[in-house]
Each structure stands twice: as C-alpha cells, then as structure tokens.
Amino acid sequence: MKIYTKTGDKGQTALYGGTRVSKASARVDSYGNIDELNSFIGISKSHIEDEAVLNQLKKIQFDLFTVGSEAATPADKLMLANGKSRLPLIISETEIEELENWMDAFEDKLEPLQYFILPGGGKPATFLHAARTICRRAERSLVFLNEAEEVRPELIKYLNRLSDYLFVLARYISKINNEPEEYWNPNER
C-alpha cells in the first residue's frame, strides 16, 4: 500500500465516515492541532528519563489519538446504521480524572506557585511548556469547531486538563533535573 493517495491534491480530505471537506475546515484544523500536540509530546519524551513519566506520556499519546479520531468524525457519523459507535474508544471522565490524579501527585512534590513561570527550566521542561501551548491551541480549535458543529464536552475538558498537566509536569521535570525555574515577577523589573 502506498502512503500517497493523491485524493487530497485539490485541498480536500476525507473525514472519518467518508465526508469530504476542505483541508482548511475547522474540523481538520482541530485534529491537525491535536496531531501536532501528540508529536510535540513525542519530542518531549525523547528528553525525559523518568520511567513513570514516560509511561504517563505514552498513555496520553494513545489518548490523543482517541481524541483526534473523534475530532475527525462529524457528529452525524459517530453512530453506525446498526446503532453501534463508529469509534472503538472515546475519551471519558476516567481519562480526565487520571490526568488530575497524576497532577496531584506531582504538585505534592512542588513548591506552591507565587508568580507566573517563564517557559524554560531545561530542555525537557522547555519542550513540555511548548507542548502545553500547542495543547491550548488544540483546545481553542475544538471550542471554535464546537461553535459550528457539535463536539462532545469531554474532548474539550480533556485538552483543558491536559494543558494543566503539561504545565505541572514541566515544573516537576525541572525539579527532578535540578533546573531552576525563572519567574515573571512584575516587581523585579
């Protein structure tokens, strides 16, 4: 099987379920941002040595494929004619709570925040901060899509929580790597 199909040469692509749309559509933009986020988490992983964190990030990458597959499926195509879901997996409160539990465990080991943190703190943390901003963009694009077409609220909630997780993880990685955090303190200017 060849990787190129030539079906997108005129600026259109097929969504899950077969509907063809412009590659500039809000739906394609949203799952493209999710894909970019997933790739950036992969870059972050390549600079992290903590096995437990790597396992969490691997699970998150898996979950992002789940989010992306649903983002690539119009609401009217989520169910098959026989009443079964087209998608074998969907994001639920379980995955959102998992992110919250991981964050709580990291935060127990961190100093409370007093100021905003400048993105940085060593190479792994810097990549995690970049992933966090891409996650926020992916979330915004799903919110934008939701204004025109229905998106399950769990998808938006998952990305919102994931951006918080990536922020806390960046702080935790800085700490375990003995990399100092830099603060944005408006009183020090």
Helices and strands as residue ranges (DSSP letters): E 12-14, E 20-22, H 26-45, H 51-71, G 75-77, H 93-107, E 116-117, H 123-148, H 153-176, E 183-184, G 186-188
